[in-house]
Amino acid sequence: MIWRKPKPLLSCEVLHRLPGRARIGCRALRYLGSHGQEIRRRLEDLVPVHAARLSARTENVLVHYNPRQATLDDIVEQVESILGAYALVAYKAERTVQDAPTVNERRLQEEPISEMLARIGVTTGTLAYSQLGKRAMQPPTTLLDSFLSMPALTAMSLAWPIFRSGTNSLVTRGRPNADTLSATAILASILAGRGWSALTIIWLADIAELLTAYTMGRTRRAIREMLSVGEDVVWRLADDDTEQRVGLDELAVGDRIMVHTGEKISVDGQVESGEAAVDQASITGEFMPLRKVAGDEVFAGTVVKSGRIVVRAQRVGDQTAVARIVHLVEEATHRKASVQNIADRTSAQLIPVNFMLAGMVYLVTGSAGRALNMLIIDYSCGVRLSTATALSASICTAARNGILIKGSNYLELLSEADTLIFDKTGTMTEGRPQVSSVTPADERVSGRELLQLAAAAEESSTHPLAVAVVEKVRRSGLPVPLHSNTQVHTARGVEADVAGRRVRVGSRRFMLEQGVDLAPVAEPVHRLARTGESIVYVADDQGLLGVLGVQDTLRENMKKAINRLRYTGMDDIILLTGDVEQHAEIVATRMAMDRFEAEVMPDDKTETVLKLQSRGTRVVMVGDGINDAPALAYADVGIAMGGTRTDIAMEAADITVTGDDPLMIPAVVHLANKTMNVIRQNFMTAIGVNSVGIVLAAIGVLPVFWGAVLHNSCTVAVVLNSSRLLLHDVEERHR
């Protein structure tokens, strides 16, 4: 089967043109009917446009314009730009339409696996008893005997969910589903006196559905384990500070809980007292435990590695970040990939064909057995179940390896993607600037003293460069000198009294404003700038003391990850960053990226994503999920990764890599590609084998029993092929 890539949602094309008049088509207009008047007014506000008329039904807009003021290309560009403002509305509406079921199918998740196993056990026992007693092969003498044999009675009782689903689909939607076909085949088999054949149909179908349900169950379990709070009971503090052991469901907002070493925090809240080292890797991706003291925020699902803290609950139960994420993922199980929708639509369209074939074969041959085979051998089960199993198995495998995929549709989009956008700070780099060089300006101060003086002035600042300087001093085991009269100059620098002199630390602009001569360090500053280091100047009352080079180091394995991404089919790899152009160019050059854009705001990143999508490309955005959240939301696939990631990122992104290893990005792309290859294999196998079976059955070569065996065995085989993805080794692939 060939999947044709639809035109980009925001892509506009000229359908008809006359001088001063053009009809422009855009698929997004289908979903923007409620915004039609607003879009029309915005178009008519354009200087060259006289009038505009929009039709959501025909997906086009008719524009009358002055050809002397604008060309047709200009008008098309303006239409695309205006529609781009409604991109998110259109994308959401399209996904809602895509997610709508083609036919009413039974949801396998609703039936416990234990019940499925019990059904298979009953079916197996009945078949074995019938065969051993030679009762299954005895033809019934009357119609009533057909329904009273043990295989027939067992088949009728076990097929009740199938009969109910098949009937509901006909009544509520006016069209048959796979269960309608199965129910008809089962009933026809019993009427023909082949109760054992009906039982065989149920038995093999149950095995295929069990494999699918098992895969879906493992997926949900893997996600819950990945994000689980992990505690059923907690220590709640009463007003008199006595500890009470209560169930997690008894907690309320405002309660205080005590968390000890080794326990998971069960609520989102604020530390009220105590001190602890908390491992937040499951939520924020920080690979090192963080020190938490009074006033700090903590999240459910994080672990207290050492210490003890009292937490005031701000969100409990389903309100916590973890619970919201789990809920989003469970909702996403119903968000189907378009290939799964194609599978459902194809099977739905082929079901009536089976009924027509049965009627035609019976009219031509007069054989009820051959006609019955047309109902038993169908394409829908294998195509539908194997596709759902493959996508669910891949999500499960990803979750086991710390990759959270919020819907099967993102696997398909990821396999089609050809453009990858990276944020720099916190994604390409560690997001933790470090002092990489210390250069004294003269002999008045040593490198050690230069660092200490800078740290003393910067100690009270929360600026990332200030934090880097202070951490460098503390890691070196040096004391931070006492300081006083600290004065902060916003966006320029800071000054303070240290050891009897006024120390100033800051940017080049700040130093020039203070009248400091920077000539002594012109050459080393030029050298540091070439390597991409940020320059921090340090001076006192007598002049310049020296400079510090601060650099946000590139994330380990990032270059290797980009190389592997190119191998998976990423043709265009772009760096978007709010950092200065010089730093962006250095990173883009080192990583051999195709191009870069520097000093861009979050809105600019979003605009870049939409422009690329309007050209028909599938865009993947990788960011830390805070300032990148809009771009993550608009991209075809948003991937949140990095040490600065928060629960906001996990909700904004479509895929979250909970660790900090960049190699997991090409690993999940490879998994997506493998998943789609398995689905294509299953399509060809199911359609090929069942087509051969239908032909053989129609000419009388294949009996009813073996027709049932062939069809259902093929279904089991393709589902097993999909289940192989549960064994896919992401770790091995990304080494």
C-alpha positions, 0 to 999 in steps of 0.5 A, spaced: 500 500 500 502 506 498 501 512 502 501 519 499 503 525 503 498 530 504 499 537 502 502 541 507 496 544 512 498 551 511 500 551 504 497 555 499 496 554 491 493 558 486 487 555 483 484 560 478 487 567 476 484 573 472 487 580 472 486 583 479 482 576 481 485 570 484 482 564 487 487 561 492 486 554 495 489 552 502 487 546 506 487 549 513 481 553 511 477 547 512 478 548 519 477 555 520 470 557 518 468 560 525 474 565 524 472 566 516 469 573 518 476 575 522 480 572 516 476 576 511 477 583 514 484 582 515 485 580 508 481 586 506 485 591 510 491 589 506 492 595 501 492 592 494 486 588 496 479 590 494 475 584 497 475 577 499 471 572 500 472 565 504 469 558 503 471 553 508 467 548 505 471 548 498 477 550 502 479 556 498 479 564 498 477 569 492 481 575 493 480 581 488 486 586 488 490 591 484 495 588 480 499 595 480 500 595 487 502 587 488 503 581 484 499 574 485 505 572 489 505 577 493 498 576 495 499 568 496 504 570 501 500 575 504 494 569 505 499 564 507 502 569 513 495 571 515 493 564 515 499 562 519 496 566 525 491 560 526 496 555 525 495 552 532 487 552 531 487 548 524 492 543 527 488 541 533 482 541 529 485 536 523 488 532 529 481 531 532 478 529 525 483 524 524 482 521 531 475 520 530 474 513 529 472 510 522 467 505 525 465 503 532 470 498 534 471 494 541 477 497 545 481 491 547 483 495 553 477 495 556 477 487 557 482 485 562 487 480 560 485 475 565 478 474 562 481 473 555 486 468 558 480 465 561 476 465 554 482 462 550 482 456 556 475 455 555 475 455 547 481 450 547 478 445 552 472 445 548 475 444 542 480 438 545 474 435 548 470 435 541 475 433 537 477 427 542 470 425 543 469 425 535 463 429 536 465 436 532 465 432 526 458 429 526 453 433 522 447 435 526 440 432 523 436 439 525 437 446 525 436 446 533 442 441 533 446 446 530 445 450 536 445 445 541 452 442 540 457 443 545 462 447 540 456 451 538 453 453 545 460 455 547 462 459 541 455 463 542 456 464 549 464 467 548 462 471 541 457 475 545 461 481 545 463 480 538 455 480 536 454 486 541 459 490 537 458 488 530 450 490 531 452 496 535 456 499 529 450 497 524 445 501 528 449 507 531 453 508 524 450 505 519 456 501 517 459 494 519 465 493 522 470 487 523 466 484 529 460 485 524 464 480 519 466 475 525 459 475 528 456 473 521 461 468 520 460 465 526 453 465 526 453 462 519 458 456 521 453 454 526 447 454 522 452 450 517 453 445 522 460 447 523 460 449 531 467 447 531 469 452 525 466 457 529 470 456 535 476 456 531 475 463 529 474 465 536 480 461 538 485 464 533 482 471 534 482 471 541 490 469 541 491 475 536 487 480 540 490 477 547 497 479 544 495 486 542 492 487 549 498 485 552 502 490 548 497 495 550 497 493 557 505 493 557 505 500 554 501 503 560 505 500 565 511 502 562 509 509 562 506 509 569 512 506 572 516 511 568 513 517 572 510 513 578 510 517 584 511 510 587 508 511 594 501 508 597 502 511 604 505 518 606 507 521 613 502 527 614 504 532 620 498 534 624 498 541 627 502 539 633 507 536 629 506 529 630 507 524 624 501 520 622 501 515 616 495 516 611 494 513 604 495 517 599 488 519 597 487 522 603 492 528 602 489 535 601 492 541 598 495 545 604 497 538 608 504 538 610 508 531 609 514 529 612 519 525 607 525 521 609 531 519 605 530 514 600 522 515 599 519 518 593 515 525 594 508 524 593 505 531 592 507 537 588 509 543 593 514 547 597 519 545 602 517 548 609 523 546 613 529 541 613 534 540 608 535 534 603 538 532 596 533 530 591 533 527 585 529 530 580 531 526 574 524 523 572 521 530 572 527 535 570 532 531 567 538 533 572 543 528 573 545 530 579 541 531 586 539 538 588 539 541 594 533 543 597 531 547 603 525 552 605 522 555 600 524 551 594 519 547 590 519 540 589 515 535 585 511 528 586 515 522 583 522 525 585 526 522 590 530 524 597 537 521 596 539 524 603 536 528 608 529 530 611 524 535 609 517 537 610 513 539 604 507 543 604 502 540 598 500 545 593 498 539 588 495 532 590 493 526 586 491 528 579 493 535 580 500 533 580 505 534 574 506 527 574 499 525 574 497 530 568 503 527 564 500 520 565 493 523 563 495 526 557 499 520 555 493 515 556 489 520 552 494 520 547 493 512 546 487 514 542 490 519 538 492 515 532 497 515 527 494 517 520 497 510 518 493 507 523 487 511 520 489 508 513 488 501 516 482 502 520 479 506 513 481 500 509 479 495 513 472 499 514 472 499 506 473 492 505 468 489 510 462 490 505 466 487 500 467 481 503 459 481 504 458 482 496 464 477 495 460 472 499 453 473 495 457 473 488 460 466 490 454 463 492 450 466 486 455 463 481 457 457 485 451 455 489 456 453 495 454 455 502 461 453 504 465 457 499 460 463 500 462 462 508 469 463 506 468 470 503 466 472 510 471 468 514 477 470 510 478 478 511 483 483 511 481 488 517 483 484 523 490 483 521 491 490 518 487 493 524 490 489 530 498 489 527 498 496 526 495 498 533 500 493 536 506 495 532 505 503 535 503 501 542 509 496 542 514 502 540 511 507 545 512 501 550 519 500 548 521 507 548 518 508 555 522 503 558 528 507 556 526 513 558 523 516 552 516 518 553 512 518 546 505 522 547 501 518 541 502 513 536 501 519 531 508 522 533 512 516 531 509 516 524 511 524 523 518 522 526 519 517 521 517 522 515 521 528 518 526 531 514 528 537 518 530 538 525 531 544 529 535 545 535 535 550 541 542 551 543 542 553 551 540 547 555 540 543 549 546 543 545 550 545 551 549 543 558 546 549 560 550 550 566 556 555 564 563 554 567 569 558 568 574 556 562 579 561 563 582 566 568 587 571 565 590 577 569 591 583 566 597 585 570 602 583 576 597 586 581 593 580 582 594 572 581 589 568 577 586 565 584 585 572 587 582 574 581 577 569 581 576 570 589 575 578 588 570 576 582 566 571 586 565 576 592 562 581 588 558 576 584 556 572 590 549 575 591 547 575 584 543 570 580 545 571 573 548 565 570 555 568 569 555 570 576 553 563 578 559 560 574 564 564 577 562 563 584 561 555 583 568 555 580 571 558 586 567 553 591 569 547 587 576 550 587 576 550 595 577 557 595 574 562 600 569 567 598 572 574 601 567 578 605 563 583 601 559 589 602 555 595 599 553 591 593 550 595 587 547 591 581 547 595 574 542 591 570 544 588 564 551 591 565 554 588 571 555 589 579 560 592 584 561 591 591 567 593 597 571 587 597 578 587 602 578 595 602 577 596 595 571 597 590 571 591 585 567 591 579 565 585 575 561 586 568 561 587 561 565 591 556 560 596 556 560 596 564 567 597 564 567 603 559 562 606 562 566 606 569 572 609 565 576 603 565 582 602 560 581 595 556 587 595 552 591 591 556 587 585 555 585 586 547 589 580 545 586 575 550 579 577 549 580 577 542 582 570 542 577 568 547 571 571 543 574 566 537 573 560 541 566 562 543 567 564 550 563 569 554 568 575 557 567 577 564 571 583 566 574 584 573 576 591 575 578 595 581 579 603 583 586 602 580 584 599 573 583 593 570 585 586 574 583 581 568 578 577 565 574 571 566 572 566 560 565 563 561 563 558 556 557 553 556 560 546 554 557 542 548 553 536 551 557 530 550 555 525 544 552 531 541 556 531 535 555 523 534 548 524 535 547 529 529 551 525 525 547 519 526 540 523 525 543 525 518 544 517 517 536 516 519 534 521 513 534 528 516 536 533 511 536 540 514 539 541 521 538 548 524 540 551 530 536 557 533 538 560 539 537 567 542 544 567 544 549 572 540 551 570 533 558 569 534 557 564 539 551 561 535 556 560 529 561 557 533 556 551 535 553 551 528 560 550 525 563 545 530 556 541 530 557 541 522 549 544 522 546 546 515 545 553 518 543 557 524 539 563 526 542 567 532 538 572 537 531 570 536 526 570 540 521 565 542 516 568 537 521 568 532 522 560 533 515 559 532 515 563 525 521 559 523 517 552 524 511 555 521 515 557 514 518 551 514 512 547 514 508 551 509 513 549 504 511 541 506 517 539 510 516 535 517 519 539 522 522 536 529 524 541 534 528 539 540 529 544 546 529 545 553 521 546 553 521 553 557 522 559 552 522 553 546 515 551 548 511 555 543 516 552 537 515 545 541 507 546 540 507 548 533 512 543 530 510 537 527 514 533 533 516 537 539 522 533 543 524 536 550 531 534 552 536 538 557 537 539 564 533 545 565 527 542 562 521 542 567 514 539 567 512 545 563 516 542 558 513 535 558 506 537 557 508 542 551 512 537 548 510 531 544 516 526 546 520 527 552 527 524 553 528 524 561 535 523 561 541 528 558 543 523 553 543 526 546 544 519 542 537 518 545 534 522 539 537 518 533 535 512 537 527 514 537 528 516 530 530 509 528 525 506 532 520 510 529 523 508 522 523 501 524 516 501 526 513 504 520 517 498 516 514 493 520 507 496 519 508 496 511 511 489 512 504 487 516 500 490 510 503 487 505 503 480 508 495 481 511 493 483 504 497 478 500 496 472 504 488 473 505 487 475 497 490 468 496 486 465 501 480 468 498 481 466 491 483 459 493 476 459 497 472 462 491 474 456 486 473 451 492 480 449 493 480 451 500 475 448 505 471 453 510 475 450 516 482 451 513 480 458 511 479 460 518 485 457 520 489 461 514 486 467 516 486 467 523 493 464 523 496 470 518 493 475 523 496 472 529 503 472 525 502 479 523 501 481 530 507 477 533 511 481 528 509 487 531 510 485 538 518 484 536 518 491 537 517 490 544 524 487 544 527 492 540 534 494 544 534 502 544 540 502 548 544 497 543 542 502 537 544 508 540 551 506 543 
